Amino acid sequence: MNNFIGRRIDVLLAGGVAALVGMVGVVTPASAAGAAPSPGSAGLGDRLYPLLGNGGYDVQDYDLRVLHPRKDPKQTVTGTVTITAVATQSLSRFDLDFGGESVGAVTVDGKAAGFTREGDELVVTPKRTLRKSARFQVTVSDFTATPIPANAETPAGFVTTADGTIMAGQPDQSHQFFPSNDHPSDMATYTISLTAPTGWTAVANGRHVRDRTRDGYVTSVYRESKPMASELLQTAVGDFVVHERPAASGVPIRDVVPRRLAGDLLPKADGERSQMSWMIGKVGRYPFENYGSLVIDSQLGFALETQSLSLYDTSLFSRPAYIRDPVMVHELAHMWFGDSVAPASWSDVWQNEGHATWYELEYAEETGVFGQYRQGFANREEYFRDVYARNDDFRERFGPPARPLKAEVIWDVFNPNVYDGGALVLYALRQKIGGPAFQRLERAWVSVNRGRSASTQDFIALASRISGRDLRGFLNEWLYGATTPAMPGHPDWTVTAHR
């Protein structure tokens, strides 16, 4: 995510986001299955979002099917999702995250299951207990959800726009749209089928598989074959056009914009091709099958890294290229940092935002627009010196980079100290281990962790291994300390006293 309106204001004031069918779970004696069957936990205990996700199983694949019955962006939609999962304990019942309006029926391995609603928890009781390590399928049929208007203050989940609906699920809103295990530590593959009236366009993450036309409706099927966190789901349905561009460094590029604004918006997105080649040159192979931009006519106030199809609003695309292009690089960088390598917990979000900010600023500097993009600063070093001077205030107000104080979205979880403060940690690390080792680390991080979630301690361990130095004390102090450590190589840099 790049909160390009609110975050920029704050920063300037401070100084300058084939389902796998397998074995059916069966009843087995406790002596054979291990522990007696018990309920899966209602939440994974995330420090910031304790009820996100659910215990007792690991999702492998989602088959999500959604019907948009009319050409009406405000309409209620109906969907069915089949989730293929593996039980990680012997389960008497389990939860799914779902905050939508209603559920029609639930089956487990094709047999009707009991279910209840408890807040945003859908509690499922199968006819037979599921033994540990069994692969099972749960289908939630005829669930409903209604989009809400875009909100410039916070990601809104299932959003209505003038031209259709889109998803902005980060960090905890995707389950308002569809039943899921809504935590980035449980990544899975997806088949997404979107049905809408003929004349509307439906686009989702991943590769377009096929379209089927019947009785005045078109069903568009997409396959995201790389693991994806639920918060990164994108389903854009409405009066949009899809524009295919020539591949960039072998990566197919597609853009999605409102039909009526295509002539204005599509030329402004063309820079993503050179940006793709630039990012591949920095960190290596692109991790997905395609990439592109989705631009909506709304006032989100942020950009978001929905997997393989970054989300922007027209307020960004009305700004000069020297602002727009670095923000686009920020979201592109997230394809490696945050999407392909997801955070193990939401306290690890600095890994996403610190890295994306690092490449955003590096791109602005290398393309000669840094002084315009970050007015008052000639280059990154000047900028980081200013961020350093203010970092004690950031730590007191928002928490250390790897320990945000609260779960409110924009100014708590997605706060300046996970963006600029996270990038400052990377600057300090580069100062400590040198440029070549830092570059090896960046490439190794997105390579060894491709397609999975990773934690801050995983990053520290890899940094130590790549550099050949024990960096636990150094990085833990930078990432968790209440005050800002000394900057390596800059004994003259000082932290401004608390205001």
N, C-alpha and C positions, 0 to 999 in steps of 0.2 A: 504494500500500500504506500502511496505517496499522497499525503494530505497537502496538496499543492497550494491550497488557499490558506487554511488555518495554520499549517506548520510553517509556511513561509512568513506569515505575519508574526508568529511567535519568535521565529529565528531572527527576523529583522529587529524586533523589539529587544531581543536578547543580545543582539550584536551582529547584526548583519542583515493488499491484502491477496463370445460364446460362453456367458456365465458358466462358471465351473460347476458341473453337476457331479456329485460324489456320493460317498457312503451315507446312507440314512442312519440317523442316530437311533439306537434301540436300547431298551431296558437291559441292564446287566446287573448281576449281583454286586453289592458294594465291595465284596472281597476281590472281585475280578476287576472292577473299574477303579479301585483305589478308594478315595474318600467318598462318603455318602453324598448323593445329589443335594445341592443347595442352590439358593438363588444367586444369580450374578449381581454384582453391585450396581446400584443406580448412580453411576458416575465413576470417574477414574481418579478423583482426588486431586485434580489439577489445582495448584495453589491459588490461581486467580479465578478459575471456573470449575469448582469441584464437582458439579453435576454434569459437565460435558463428558461425552463418551460413556461407555458402560463396560462393566467387567464381565468376565466369564467366556468371552469369545473373541475371535479375531476375524474381521471381515476380509474376504478374498475378492469379492466381485459384487457390483450392483447392476441390476437390469432395471432401469428406470423408464417408465412409459407415462407420458403426460398428455392429456387432451385439452386443447384450447377450443371450446365449442363455437365461439363467435369471433368476429373481428372487433373485439372490444378490449382495450388494454386493461380495463378495470374488472374484468370478469373473474369469477371463481373458476379455478381449473380443477380437474379430477385426474388422479394418477394411481398407478400401481407400481410397486417396487418389489423385486425379488432379490433378496440378499443372500449370497452364498458365504457361509462362515465356517470356521472351525472352533469347536468348543475347547476352551483352555482349562475347563474344570468340568466336573459332572454337574449338569444343570437341571434343576427342577423348574426354574423359570428364568427369564432374562428380560432386560429392558432394551428398548430402542429410544433414541431421542426423537421426539416429534411434538411440535407446538402448533401444528395446523389445526384446522377447524373440526374435522371429523374423520372417522375411519369406518369403512364398510365391513371388512372381514379380515381375518388373519389365519393363515395356515402355516404349519411347520411340516416340511417334507410331505406336502400335499394333503395333510389331514387338518381339519378344523382345530384351531387352538383358541383357548380363552384369552381375553385381553381386557385390560382396564386402563384408564387414563388417570395419571397422577401428576398434575402440573404439566411439564414438558416431557414427562416420561410415559412411554407406551409400554406397559408391563405385559409380557406374553407368557402364557403358561401352556406348553405343548401337552398333547395327550400322553406322550411318553417322555420320560426324562432323557436327556441327551448325555451320552457318556463322553468323558474326556477324550479329546483328539478326534471325535467324530466330525465329519463334514456334514453340514445340514443346510437347508434352505428355508428361509422364512419369507412369506409373501404377504404384504399388506396391500389389500385391494381397495379401490374406490376411496382413497383418502382425498380430502379437499383442502385447498389453500387459496387465499385471496391476496393479491398484491397490495402493497401499501405505497403511498406517494414517496418519491425520493425525498431524503432529508439531508440537508447540507451539514448537519452536525454529527451524524453517526451512520455507519453502514446499516442498511435497512433490510437486508435479506432479499425477499421476493418483491421486486420494485416495479411499479407501473410508470410508464413514460408516455409522452404524447403519441408515440408510434408503436408501442408494444410493451412487453415485459422483459425484464432481465434479472440476473441474480447478482447480489453483492453480499455474499454470505460471511465474510470475515468479520470477527473471529467466531461468532456463536449464533449465527442466524440461518444457516442452511437447513437446520432441522425445523424451522418454521415453515419450510416449503415441502420437505419430504422426510420420511422416517429414515434414520441413519444412525451410525455410531459417530457422532459429530465431534470428533477430536482428531487433531493432525497426527497423533501417534498411531492411528489405525488407518493407513492408506490402503486403497484398493483400486482395481480396474473398474471401468464403467462401460456399459452399453446404454445409450440414451436415445429414446425414440420419442419424438415430438410430433404430435398431430395437430394440424391447424387448418382452417378453411383455405381453399385454393386462392392464391393471390397474396397470402402472407408467406413469410420466409421464416424458417426455424433453423437455428444454428446452435451447436453445443461444442463442448471440448472435444478435441481429438479429430480423427479422420472421418470424413463424410463417407458412409458406406453405401447408402442407397436412398432413393425416394420411392414411395408407393402412393399412387393416386387412386382414391375410391370414393364415390358418392359425394363429390364436392370437397373432399378433404385430402391433404397430402401429409403422409407420415415420413418424416426425415429421420434417418438413423445414423448415429455417430458412435464411434468406438474410441474410447481413451484406453489404449493398451498399456500405458505406463501408469504405475501407481499414483493415485491422487488423493489428497485429503478432501474431505467433504466440503470444507469451507471454500474450496477453489472451484466448485461446480459453476458452470455457466450454461444457462439456457436462455437464449435471446429469441423471442417469437414476436413477430409483428410485421409492419410494413418496412422491412429492411431490404437492402441489397447486399450481395456478397461479391466482392471484387477480388479476383485472383491476380496476384502479381508474379513476375518471374522469381524463381527460387533465389535465395541469398545464401551463398556458401553451402548449397545443396539443400537448404531448408525451404519448403513451400511456404508462401506468404499469402494470407487471405485477410481482407478487411471487411467489416460489417458496419454499415452506417444507415441512418434513415434514408429511404429512397429520395425524399424531397430535398435532402441536404447533400446528396452524393457529390454534386459538382463542386461544392465548397470544401467538403471534408476530406475526400479521398486524396487530392494532391498534397494535403498537409501531412498525411500519414506516410508518404513515400519514403521518408528518411529511415524507416525501420529496417529497410534492406541493408543499407550501409551500417546501421547500428548493430544489426545481427552479425555482420562480418567482424566488426570491431570487438564485440563481446566474445565471439569465438576465439579471436586472437588473444584475448586476455585470459580466458579460463578453460578453453578447450571445447570439445564437441557439445553441440546443442542437445539437450536430453530428451526432446519430444519429436513427434513426427511432423509438426507444422507450427506456424506461429501467425499472429495477426493482431489487429486492433479492432475493438468494438467501441464505437463512439455513439453516445446517446444524447438526445436533446433534453437535458435535464440539468439540475444544479446539485449534483452529488457533493461537490467540494473536495473530492479525493479521486485518485486513480487507484486501480486495484488489479492485482496480478492473477486474475482467474486463469487457470492453467491452459496454456497455449493460445489464449485469446484475451489480451489485457483490456481492461475496461477503463474508458475515459468519458468525460462529459464535454459538452460543447464549450463550456467556460474555459477549459484548458486550450481547446483548439481555436479560440478567438485570440489567444495570446501570441506574442512574437515567437519565432522559431528558437530564439536563444533561451526562452523559458520552456517551450513545449518539448524540444528535443532532449534535453537532459532528463526531464521527467519521464519521457518514453524509455530512455535508457535505464532509469531506475526500475521501471516495471519489467523491462526485458531481463535485467539482471536477476530479478526474482525468479525467473524460470529455472535458474540454477540454485539460487539462494532463497529458499522458502517454499518452492514448489517441488522440484526434483528432490531436494534435501529439505524436508519439512522439520519444524521444531518439535522436539519430543514433548515439550510443555509450552504453555503460553509465556512463561517467564523467559524462555529461550528466544523470544521474538527479536531480540537485538541481532541475532544471527541473520535473520531476514533483512531487517531494516538497516542495520549498520553496514552490511555488505552492499546492499542496493544503493545506499547513500554514497558509499566509497566510489562505486563505479559511475554514478551520476556526476559526482564532482570531478572525477578523473576525466570523464568524457568532456565536460564543459571546459576544463583546462586544455585538453589536447586539441579541441576544435576552436580554441581562441575566443570563447564567449564567456569565460569565467567572470570577468569584471562586470559584464552586463547581468549575468545570472545571479551572482552574489555581489550586489552593488557595494562598493567600498572596499573590496578585497581583490588584489591583483592575481592571487593564485591560491592554491590549496593550503600552502604552508601558512600564509597570513590568516586564512580562514580558520585553520585548526588551532592556531595560537589564540584566536579570539574565543573559540569554543572552549579551549583549555582554561582560559581565564575565568570563564563563567561556569565551569563544570561543578564546583562545589554547590553553587546555587541549584543547578539542575538535580544533583544527587539529593539534596535536601527536599526539594519540591516534588520530584517524581520518583525518587529511589535510584539506586545504582542501575547501570545499563541492563544487567541480567536479573534484576529483582524489582520490577515496577511495583509501586506501592499498592495500587488498587486495580479493579477490573473494569472501570469505566473506559470506554473505547479510545476516544481521540486523545485526551490529555492525560491519561493514566497509562493504559497499556501501550498505545501508540503515541508516546510522548517524545519530546525533543531529545531526551537522553537515551532512547533506543535508536534514534536516527543519527543525529550528529554526535551524540555521546558514544554510540556503538561504532561509528566510523572513526572517532578519536581513539578508541581502543585499538582498532586495526592500525591506525597511524603509529601509535606507541609500540605495537608489536613489530611493525616493519622497522622502526627505529632500533628496536632491541635485537632483532635477528638478521637484519639486512634485507635488501631488495630481492636478491636471488632466492633466498630461503622463503621469503614471504610469498613470492610468486609460485614456488613449488607447493607451498601449503595450500594456496587458493585452488590450484588445479587438483591437488590430491583430495581436498575436502569434498569437492563436488563429484569426484570420480569414485572414491571408495564408499561414499554414502548415497550414491545415485539410487533413487527409488525407495528411500526409506527415511524415517525420522531419526534425528540425531540431537544430542543434548549439548549444553555448554561444556560439560566435562568431557564429552567426546571431542569437542574442538580443542580443548586444552591439551588432551592426551595426544592428539594428532600433531598439534603445533610443537609439542615437546619432541615427538619422534622425528618429525621432518627436520627440525632445527638441530637435533642432537643435544638439546639443553633441557633441563628440568624447568619448565615455565609455569608450574602450578602456583607457586607463590606469587609470581609476577602477574599472571593473568587473573587469578582469583582476587587479588587486590584491586586491579583495574575494573573488574566486572562486578564485584560485590562490595567493595569498600565504601564506607560512608563519606570519605574524603578522597580527593583526586591525588593519585601518586605523582611523583616527580616524572617529568617527561625525559626519556632517554635522549641524549644528544643535545638537549636544550636546557642547560642549567639556568639560563636567563629567563625561561618562561615562568610566570608566576600566576597564581590563582587569586582572583579578586576576592576580597573579604566579603562575607555574607552581608547582604543588605538588610 
